[in-house]
Each structure stands twice: as structure tokens, then as C-alpha cells.
Amino acid sequence: MSFVDFACVFVRASGDRLLAAERLVCGYPHLFGPALVEVDLAYRMASRYLVAVLHFDPALFDEAARSRLAFWSARAGGRASPLDGMAEHERQTFDAHLELCELKLQGLKPPELFDRSFRLFTDVGAPAARRRNPLDRPMMALDVGGPGFEGVTYQPDQRELFVAAPMAPPAGDEVLVVFRLPGVDKPLGVRTRVAMVRGSAESAPGRPAGFALAIPAGAPAVHEALARTAPVTSSETRAAPRYAVKAPVKVLVPAAPPQGGATAATPAARAVIEYATDQELEADFIENLSQGGAFIRSTHRQPVGAALALDFRLPNGAELKAQAVVAFANANGMGVKFTLDAESEAALQAAIAHISARARRVLVVDDDALVRRMLADALADRGFEVITATDGQDGLRVLSEELLALDLLVTDVYMPGMDGEQFVQMIRRAGGEADLAIVVVTGKMEPGLEPRLESAGADAVLDKALGPELLAQAADAVLERKRFARA
């Protein structure tokens, strides 16, 4: 039997990215039903590269399934591509990566995906005691009025929530949305339906690409919170880039001088635009990238009309290449117009779809695996995306990659090597990070410990005797207090 084959690739698949990929893989049978025939899984340890190859029945695979695969893959941090549609060099790169994967499972039937994938994901770093449920399906988490809520609007007369994103699930699909409502203790899960999809081709200034979710009338708390918090109309979408000067790290490498005499061709200058965090990428996408523009801060300015080779480095590890032309120059640098090829455009859209309307994110640091898992589960129940680390040194490694994408840190005090007090001091004083909410938990609330940790920079110190659910509730409240204090 011939198949329609798609590859879903995750780069830097570890920690929460690995768990998100696992949830998606285990949810494939729910998403595609009888259209999905088999799945192959492979993982390369050195590069943390994960790939799922999905084999579909061509008689049952349609455009709705294609859109569903692209959207949920992007939401989980991956990118889905048809194997037959890959350019020759892209297919060669994919085959080379696949060949280097040490761990492989082939020919998995949908009913056995959940059980047989457990060992592979455990072997590559997923906690053995993690919570898994064969009935789980991919879902969206929305922090109403919080981080990642930019680009979300609400039409109360139609009871529809519009999410601006370059990818969308197909119209008519049911989408489980977990809403985190201001002032409400626990998140509320609501089954919504995709009422409308506006693709990139139909978008225009003031009408961004995205999708509308119809929210049932039986969720009055959600409607009330959205009517109070979400704008009715979208913020301005420009027909041309703003060329913001306050932008991500952008470095220009001047063109090399001609070699071999005046007739030698001078290579184009090269600019590198690197986004350290999802927020940087999302902000620059709204301001510039969605209109095909970028601003390059540099003292090595090129004349208007000069060609540039442009490299983008995205937070998910993807690297894009584009050809650009200088549109204007000033004392701060240059504004450029660029074009992406189809492969790079798809990678950029997948990265943006992953970060649009994101949930709150928390890092849990504890050397006790059981406590770490119980805290992570309790926070996940409150609508957080959870990352974990085993001690202070491991926590610093995670923070170096994830700091500006985190909303909350929950850390133990007594750990081998760097303890919790040193860990907090390192973040607050050496790192200069003031916005991150930090909650310290301890099994021994000794005299003087609380003021000492608060002096180090903790926003709260909690006793583990409260239990994971109350600890998660209190940590959640600390984050909300800090957010409103900043506002």
C-alpha cells in the first residue's frame, strides 16, 4: 500500500519541549482517526533531534488533516513537512539526520503508539514518573490578559475569540481550550469549535491571519473575563514595517574587499538576526517580519539598494536564510526588505504559531524526583507549561535558554552543590533578573530562613508540608501579585 508521508521534526527536543512532543505523538490517533496508518519515531541524543514520520491512507488524508497536522505540530514546537514535497537539499539533510538517530521505532500502529512510545521518550530524558493518559488530546492554554495574549480579540455578540496566527486548525474542528482567568483559582477547560479561518492570502492591515473559536454559552465566567480583558478589535496591523530600533540582536558583517583586482566581484554583506526568546520573535513578527521587513543595528551601513544575505536564528533552533535589499539607513543602522523561500517561510510560520497565545511557563527545581514531579503536575493542573531541573546548576543551564520565556520559578532550598539561596542570589544579583517571580519551597522551615531567602531575592518562601496542590495555588498567587504590582 502506498502512503502519504509527512515528517514532523522537533529540534532541541528536551525538557518541556520533549514532553510537548510526546503529548502530540500520543494524540495522533485522536487527531487523524483511520486516516493514520503507521508512525515511525527516531531520536538523536547528541543534537536532541526528534522526528515522527506519519504514514497516511491517501484515500482518507485530506486538506483538513493537512491543516490539523501543521497547526498542532507547530503548537507543540515542531514542524510538519510532506516528504514528497521536500526540496532535494532538504530531503538530503532530513535523510542524513534520520540516519544518525540512535533510537528508532518503526511501523507503530496507532493503537500501540501510547504504550510503545513510552520507553523511547523515557530513554531520551522524559521523567519515568510523568503523568500520561491515553485519552489526552492536544489542547490550547490561554492566560486571559496575561503573557502571550497579544493578537487575541473577542466578539461578545458572536461569542467568538479570534487568535491571530499564521496557521490554524481546520474550520469545524473541536479545540479544547484551557482558560486561566484573572482572579479565578483554577483554570477552566472549555470545548470550543473553529468557526472561521482567515489564511495569509486573505489577511490585510487590521485583518490578520488567524482563526475564530466559538465558545459555548455555558461558560459564563470565560465570556465575562474575555469581555473585560480582550479587545474587541485587533491592534493596528501595518501595511509596511515599522523598522523598530529597539529590536533583537542584529549584527552586520561587512562585505569582504575584492580579491584579485578591481574586476573581482564583491560578495554581499551578511547580517545575522538572532532572537533569544519567543517574545522577541513574536514582537518583531508583528512589527516587521510579517510585512517582509527588518531593522539591522550596525555601524557598517550599506547604501540604499545594496543587497544583503540575511540569516535568522529562531528560539527553537531553526535557522532561516533570506535575500534582502537596503530600504533606508540612519545613524542606528538600516531597514531592509527581504524575501524568504517557501521552506524558510514555513519554518517561520511554524515558530510563530507555536508562541501565539501561549500559556504561562514555570521552572521547577528540586533534587527529589517525586517532589519535582508532584509539583510539576499540580502546576500543570493550573494551566502552566512546566519545565524541570534537578538542582541549582541544572536550573542555571535551563535558565540560560529559557529565562525570558519564563513567568515563574519554584525552587527547593536544600540541594546538592548550589543550594536554593545561592541559586536565587545568582539570578537576582549576578543575572540582574528582577521581573521573574521566584518562590522557594522547603521541607525544613528553620528560624531566620524566610527573611534570609527574601533578602536574597525570593518573592515568597513556602513550607512543603502544605502539599503540592496548595503550594501550586500559593505560587500562582505570588505570580499574580507580582504581575499586577508591575502593571
C-alpha positions as CSV (number, residue, x, y, z in Angstrom):
1,M,0.0,0.0,0.0
2,S,1.3,3.4,-0.9
3,F,1.1,6.2,1.7
4,V,1.1,10.0,2.0
5,D,4.1,10.5,4.2
6,F,4.8,13.5,6.5
7,A,7.8,14.2,8.7
8,C,7.2,16.1,12.0
9,V,10.6,17.3,13.2
10,F,11.4,18.7,16.7
11,V,14.8,20.4,17.2
12,R,16.2,20.8,20.8
13,A,13.6,18.2,22.0
14,S,14.4,18.0,25.7
15,G,12.7,19.1,28.9
16,D,9.2,20.6,28.3
17,R,9.7,20.5,24.5
18,L,10.2,16.8,24.7
19,L,7.1,16.4,26.8
20,A,5.0,18.5,24.5
21,A,6.2,16.4,21.5
22,E,5.3,13.2,23.4
23,R,1.8,14.5,24.1
24,L,1.3,15.3,20.4
25,V,2.6,11.9,19.3
26,C,0.3,10.1,21.7
27,G,-2.5,12.2,20.5
28,Y,-2.1,11.4,16.8
29,P,-4.8,8.6,16.8
30,H,-7.3,11.1,18.2
31,L,-6.4,13.8,15.6
32,F,-6.4,11.6,12.5
33,G,-8.5,8.5,13.2
34,P,-8.5,5.9,10.4
35,A,-6.5,8.2,8.1
36,L,-3.3,7.4,10.1
37,V,-1.9,4.0,9.2
38,E,1.6,3.9,10.8
39,V,4.1,6.1,12.7
40,D,7.9,5.8,12.8
41,L,9.8,7.5,15.6
42,A,13.5,8.4,15.8
43,Y,15.7,10.4,18.2
44,R,19.4,11.6,18.1
45,M,20.9,12.1,21.5
46,A,23.7,14.5,20.7
47,S,21.5,17.1,18.9
48,R,18.2,16.3,20.8
49,Y,16.6,15.8,17.4
50,L,13.2,14.1,17.3
51,V,11.3,13.0,14.2
52,A,8.0,11.3,13.8
53,V,7.2,10.1,10.3
54,L,3.4,9.7,9.7
55,H,2.1,7.4,7.0
56,F,-1.4,8.3,5.9
57,D,-4.0,6.4,3.8
58,P,-4.2,8.6,0.6
59,A,-7.9,7.9,0.3
60,L,-8.6,9.4,3.7
61,F,-6.0,12.1,4.0
62,D,-7.5,15.5,3.0
63,E,-6.7,19.2,3.4
64,A,-8.4,19.3,6.8
65,A,-6.0,16.6,8.0
66,R,-3.1,18.5,6.5
67,S,-4.1,21.8,8.3
68,R,-4.6,19.9,11.5
69,L,-1.2,18.3,11.3
70,A,0.6,21.6,10.5
71,F,-1.2,23.5,13.3
72,W,-0.8,21.1,16.2
73,S,2.8,20.2,15.2
74,A,3.7,23.9,15.4
75,R,1.8,24.3,18.7
76,A,4.0,21.5,20.1
77,G,7.2,23.2,18.8
78,G,7.7,21.1,15.7
79,R,7.3,21.4,12.0
80,A,5.5,19.1,9.7
81,S,6.6,18.7,6.1
82,P,5.5,16.3,3.3
83,L,8.4,14.0,2.4
84,D,7.4,14.1,-1.3
85,G,7.3,17.9,-1.3
86,M,10.7,18.5,0.2
87,A,13.3,20.2,-2.0
88,E,16.3,17.9,-2.9
89,H,18.7,19.5,-0.5
90,E,16.1,19.5,2.3
91,R,15.4,15.8,1.8
92,Q,19.1,15.0,1.8
93,T,19.5,16.9,5.1
94,F,16.5,15.1,6.6
95,D,17.8,11.6,5.5
96,A,21.2,12.4,7.0
97,H,19.7,13.4,10.3
98,L,17.5,10.3,10.3
99,E,20.4,8.0,9.6
100,L,22.3,9.4,12.7
101,C,19.4,8.8,15.1
102,E,20.4,6.1,17.6
103,L,16.9,5.3,18.9
104,K,14.2,4.2,16.4
105,L,10.8,2.6,16.4
106,Q,9.2,1.7,13.1
107,G,5.8,0.7,11.9
108,L,3.9,1.6,15.0
109,K,0.2,1.1,14.6
110,P,-2.0,3.9,16.1
111,P,-3.5,1.7,18.9
112,E,0.0,0.8,20.1
113,L,1.6,4.3,19.9
114,F,0.9,5.2,23.5
115,D,2.4,2.1,25.1
116,R,5.3,1.5,22.8
117,S,6.5,5.1,22.7
118,F,6.9,5.3,26.5
119,R,10.3,3.6,26.5
120,L,11.7,5.8,23.8
121,F,10.7,9.0,25.4
122,T,11.9,7.8,28.8
123,D,15.2,6.7,27.4
124,V,15.8,10.2,25.9
125,G,15.0,12.2,29.1
126,A,11.3,12.2,29.9
127,P,10.8,11.6,33.7
128,A,9.8,7.9,34.2
129,A,7.1,9.0,36.7
130,R,5.5,11.5,34.4
131,R,1.7,11.6,34.1
132,R,0.4,10.0,30.9
133,N,-3.2,9.3,29.8
134,P,-4.1,7.6,26.5
135,L,-7.2,9.8,26.3
136,D,-5.3,13.0,26.3
137,R,-5.6,15.2,23.2
138,P,-3.7,18.3,22.2
139,M,-5.1,21.4,23.7
140,M,-4.6,25.2,23.8
141,A,-3.9,27.0,27.1
142,L,-4.8,30.8,27.2
143,D,-3.8,33.1,30.0
144,V,-6.5,35.7,29.6
145,G,-4.9,39.1,29.8
146,G,-1.5,37.6,30.5
147,P,1.7,36.8,28.6
148,G,1.1,35.7,25.0
149,F,-2.4,37.3,24.8
150,E,-1.3,39.8,22.2
151,G,-3.2,39.3,19.0
152,V,-6.3,37.8,20.7
153,T,-9.6,39.6,20.3
154,Y,-13.2,38.9,21.4
155,Q,-16.6,39.5,19.7
156,P,-19.1,39.3,22.6
157,D,-22.2,39.4,20.3
158,Q,-20.9,36.3,18.4
159,R,-19.2,34.7,21.4
160,E,-16.1,34.2,19.3
161,L,-12.5,34.5,20.3
162,F,-10.1,35.4,17.4
163,V,-6.5,34.2,17.7
164,A,-4.0,35.9,15.3
165,A,-1.7,33.2,14.0
166,P,-0.2,32.2,10.6
167,M,-1.5,28.6,11.0
168,A,-4.9,27.3,12.0
169,P,-6.8,24.1,12.7
170,P,-9.5,23.4,10.0
171,A,-12.9,25.0,10.3
172,G,-15.3,22.8,12.2
173,D,-12.7,21.1,14.4
174,E,-13.3,20.9,18.1
175,V,-10.5,22.5,20.2
176,L,-10.1,22.1,23.9
177,V,-9.0,25.4,25.4
178,V,-7.9,25.7,29.0
179,F,-8.5,29.3,30.1
180,R,-6.6,30.8,33.0
181,L,-8.9,33.6,34.2
182,P,-7.8,36.6,36.3
183,G,-8.9,36.1,40.0
184,V,-10.1,32.6,39.4
185,D,-8.4,29.9,41.4
186,K,-8.3,27.1,38.8
187,P,-8.1,27.0,35.0
188,L,-11.3,26.3,33.2
189,G,-11.4,23.8,30.3
190,V,-13.9,24.6,27.5
191,R,-14.6,22.7,24.3
192,T,-14.7,25.3,21.6
193,R,-15.2,24.9,17.8
194,V,-13.3,26.6,15.0
195,A,-15.9,28.9,13.5
196,M,-13.7,30.7,10.9
197,V,-10.2,30.6,9.4
198,R,-8.5,33.5,7.7
199,G,-5.4,32.5,5.8
200,S,-2.4,34.6,5.0
201,A,-3.7,35.2,1.5
202,E,-6.9,36.8,2.9
203,S,-5.2,38.9,5.6
204,A,-4.8,42.7,5.3
205,P,-4.0,45.6,7.6
206,G,-6.4,45.3,10.5
207,R,-7.4,41.8,9.4
208,P,-4.5,39.5,10.4
209,A,-4.4,35.8,9.6
210,G,-5.8,33.5,12.3
211,F,-8.9,31.6,13.4
212,A,-12.0,32.3,15.4
213,L,-13.2,29.9,18.2
214,A,-16.8,29.7,19.0
215,I,-17.2,29.5,22.8
216,P,-20.4,27.9,24.1
217,A,-22.8,30.0,26.2
218,G,-22.4,27.6,29.0
219,A,-19.1,29.1,30.1
220,P,-20.2,32.5,31.5
221,A,-17.1,33.1,33.5
222,V,-15.0,32.8,30.4
223,H,-17.2,35.2,28.5
224,E,-17.2,37.7,31.3
225,A,-13.4,37.6,31.6
226,L,-12.9,38.0,27.8
227,A,-15.4,40.9,27.6
228,R,-13.5,42.6,30.4
229,T,-9.9,41.9,29.2
230,A,-9.7,41.2,25.5
231,P,-10.0,44.0,22.9
232,V,-13.0,43.8,20.6
233,T,-10.9,44.7,17.5
234,S,-7.3,43.8,16.8
235,S,-4.5,46.2,17.3
236,E,-3.2,48.0,14.2
237,T,-1.5,45.8,11.6
238,R,0.6,47.9,9.3
239,A,0.8,47.6,5.6
240,A,4.6,48.3,5.9
241,P,7.2,47.6,8.5
242,R,7.8,49.9,11.4
243,Y,11.5,49.2,11.4
244,A,11.7,49.3,15.2
245,V,15.1,50.4,16.6
246,K,14.6,48.5,19.9
247,A,14.9,45.1,18.4
248,P,16.7,41.7,18.9
249,V,20.4,41.2,18.5
250,K,21.3,42.0,14.9
251,V,24.8,42.0,13.6
252,L,26.1,43.0,10.2
253,V,29.3,41.5,8.8
254,P,30.7,43.9,6.2
255,A,31.3,42.6,2.7
256,A,34.8,41.3,2.2
257,P,37.1,43.5,0.0
258,P,37.5,42.4,-3.6
259,Q,40.3,39.9,-4.1
260,G,42.4,39.7,-7.3
261,G,41.9,43.2,-8.6
262,A,39.2,45.6,-9.4
263,T,37.3,43.2,-11.6
264,A,36.6,40.7,-8.8
265,A,33.1,40.5,-7.6
266,T,32.4,41.8,-4.1
267,P,30.3,39.4,-2.1
268,A,27.2,40.8,-0.5
269,A,27.4,41.8,3.2
270,R,25.8,39.3,5.6
271,A,23.5,40.2,8.5
272,V,22.6,37.9,11.4
273,I,19.4,38.4,13.3
274,E,19.2,36.3,16.4
275,Y,16.1,36.0,18.6
276,A,16.9,34.9,22.2
277,T,13.3,34.4,23.2
278,D,9.8,33.7,21.9
279,Q,8.7,37.1,23.0
280,E,11.4,38.8,20.9
281,L,10.4,36.9,17.8
282,E,6.6,37.5,18.3
283,A,7.1,41.2,18.8
284,D,9.4,41.6,15.8
285,F,7.0,39.4,13.7
286,I,4.1,41.8,14.5
287,E,6.2,44.9,13.9
288,N,8.3,43.9,10.9
289,L,8.7,40.3,9.8
290,S,5.1,39.8,8.8
291,Q,5.5,42.7,6.3
292,G,8.8,41.4,5.0
293,G,10.9,44.0,6.8
294,A,13.7,44.0,9.4
295,F,15.9,46.6,11.1
296,I,19.6,45.9,11.4
297,R,21.5,47.8,14.1
298,S,25.0,48.3,12.8
299,T,27.7,51.0,12.3
300,H,28.6,49.2,9.0
301,R,25.8,50.6,7.0
302,Q,25.3,49.8,3.3
303,P,23.9,52.2,0.7
304,V,20.2,52.1,-0.2
305,G,19.6,49.4,-2.8
306,A,22.6,47.3,-1.7
307,A,22.0,43.5,-1.5
308,L,22.4,41.7,1.8
309,A,22.5,38.0,2.7
310,L,20.3,37.7,5.8
311,D,20.4,34.9,8.4
312,F,17.6,34.5,11.0
313,R,18.2,32.4,14.1
314,L,15.0,31.5,15.9
315,P,14.5,30.5,19.6
316,N,13.5,26.9,18.6
317,G,16.9,26.4,16.9
318,A,15.8,26.9,13.3
319,E,18.0,28.9,11.0
320,L,16.5,30.7,8.0
321,K,18.2,32.4,5.1
322,A,16.8,35.3,3.0
323,Q,17.9,37.7,0.4
324,A,17.4,41.4,1.4
325,V,17.8,44.9,-0.1
326,V,18.6,48.0,2.0
327,A,15.5,50.3,2.0
328,F,16.9,53.1,4.1
329,A,19.7,53.9,6.5
330,N,20.1,56.1,9.6
331,A,22.5,56.6,12.4
332,N,21.3,53.5,14.2
333,G,21.5,51.1,11.2
334,M,19.5,50.0,8.2
335,G,15.9,49.0,7.4
336,V,15.8,46.2,4.8
337,K,13.1,44.4,2.8
338,F,13.6,40.7,2.4
339,T,12.0,37.6,0.8
340,L,12.0,34.1,2.2
341,D,11.9,30.9,0.1
342,A,9.0,28.5,0.7
343,E,10.9,26.3,3.1
344,S,12.0,29.2,5.3
345,E,8.6,30.9,5.2
346,A,7.1,27.6,6.5
347,A,9.6,27.4,9.3
348,L,8.9,31.0,10.4
349,Q,5.2,30.4,10.4
350,A,5.6,27.3,12.5
351,A,7.7,29.2,15.0
352,I,5.1,32.0,15.3
353,A,2.2,29.5,15.6
354,H,4.0,27.8,18.5
355,I,4.3,31.0,20.5
356,S,0.9,32.7,19.7
357,A,-1.5,32.7,22.7
358,R,0.9,30.8,24.9
359,A,0.3,29.5,28.4
360,R,2.3,30.7,31.4
361,R,5.6,28.9,31.9
362,V,7.2,27.8,35.2
363,L,10.6,26.2,36.0
364,V,10.5,23.7,38.9
365,V,13.9,22.9,40.5
366,D,14.2,20.1,43.1
367,D,16.7,17.3,43.6
368,D,13.9,14.9,44.8
369,A,12.3,13.4,41.7
370,L,9.0,12.6,43.3
371,V,8.5,16.1,44.8
372,R,9.6,17.6,41.5
373,R,7.0,15.5,39.6
374,M,4.2,16.2,42.1
375,L,4.8,19.9,42.0
376,A,5.0,19.9,38.2
377,D,1.7,18.0,37.9
378,A,0.0,20.4,40.4
379,L,1.2,23.5,38.4
380,A,0.2,21.8,35.1
381,D,-3.3,21.4,36.5
382,R,-3.3,25.2,36.9
383,G,-2.6,25.8,33.3
384,F,1.2,26.2,33.4
385,E,3.7,24.8,30.9
386,V,6.2,23.2,33.2
387,I,10.0,22.8,32.8
388,T,12.0,20.9,35.4
389,A,15.6,20.8,36.6
390,T,17.3,18.6,39.2
391,D,19.5,21.1,41.1
392,G,20.8,24.7,41.0
393,Q,23.4,24.1,38.3
394,D,20.9,22.3,36.1
395,G,18.5,25.2,36.8
396,L,21.0,27.7,35.7
397,R,21.5,25.8,32.4
398,V,17.8,25.8,31.8
399,L,17.5,29.5,32.7
400,S,20.2,30.4,30.2
401,E,18.0,29.0,27.5
402,E,14.5,29.9,28.8
403,L,14.8,32.9,31.2
404,L,12.9,35.5,29.2
405,A,10.2,33.0,28.3
406,L,9.6,32.1,31.9
407,D,6.9,33.6,34.2
408,L,7.7,31.8,37.5
409,L,10.5,29.9,39.2
410,V,9.8,27.4,42.0
411,T,12.9,26.1,43.7
412,D,13.9,23.9,46.6
413,V,16.3,25.2,49.3
414,Y,18.4,22.2,50.2
415,M,20.0,20.7,47.1
416,P,23.5,19.3,46.4
417,G,26.0,21.7,45.0
418,M,24.4,25.1,44.6
419,D,21.6,25.4,47.2
420,G,18.4,27.4,46.7
421,E,19.7,30.5,48.4
422,Q,22.8,30.7,46.2
423,F,20.6,29.9,43.2
424,V,18.3,32.9,43.9
425,Q,21.2,35.2,44.6
426,M,22.8,34.2,41.3
427,I,19.6,35.1,39.4
428,R,18.8,38.3,41.2
429,R,22.3,39.8,41.7
430,A,24.7,38.3,39.1
431,G,22.0,37.9,36.5
432,G,20.2,41.2,37.3
433,E,16.8,39.5,36.7
434,A,14.1,41.4,38.6
435,D,10.8,40.5,36.7
436,L,10.8,36.7,37.2
437,A,8.6,35.6,40.1
438,I,10.6,33.4,42.4
439,V,9.0,31.1,45.0
440,V,11.3,29.0,47.3
441,V,9.9,25.8,48.9
442,T,11.5,24.0,51.8
443,G,10.8,20.9,54.0
444,K,12.5,22.5,57.0
445,M,11.2,26.0,57.8
446,E,14.1,26.9,60.2
447,P,14.2,30.2,62.2
448,G,15.6,33.0,60.1
449,L,15.3,31.1,56.8
450,E,12.4,33.1,55.4
451,P,13.9,36.6,55.8
452,R,17.3,35.4,54.6
453,L,15.7,34.0,51.4
454,E,13.6,37.1,50.8
455,S,16.7,39.2,51.2
456,A,18.4,37.0,48.6
457,G,15.5,37.9,46.2
458,A,12.7,35.3,46.8
459,D,9.2,36.7,46.4
460,A,7.8,34.1,48.8
461,V,9.0,31.1,50.9
462,L,6.6,28.2,51.4
463,D,6.6,25.1,53.5
464,K,6.4,21.8,51.6
465,A,4.1,20.5,54.3
466,L,1.3,22.4,52.5
467,G,1.3,19.7,49.9
468,P,1.7,20.1,46.1
469,E,-1.8,21.5,45.4
470,L,-1.6,24.2,48.0
471,L,2.0,25.0,47.0
472,A,0.9,25.4,43.4
473,Q,-2.0,27.6,44.4
474,A,0.2,29.8,46.6
475,A,2.9,30.1,43.9
476,D,0.2,31.0,41.3
477,A,-1.0,33.8,43.7
478,V,2.6,35.1,44.1
479,L,2.9,35.4,40.3
480,E,-0.4,37.2,40.0
481,R,0.5,39.7,42.8
482,K,3.8,40.4,41.1
483,R,2.2,40.8,37.7
484,F,-0.4,43.3,39.0
485,A,2.3,45.2,41.0
486,R,4.2,45.7,37.8
487,A,1.1,46.8,36.0
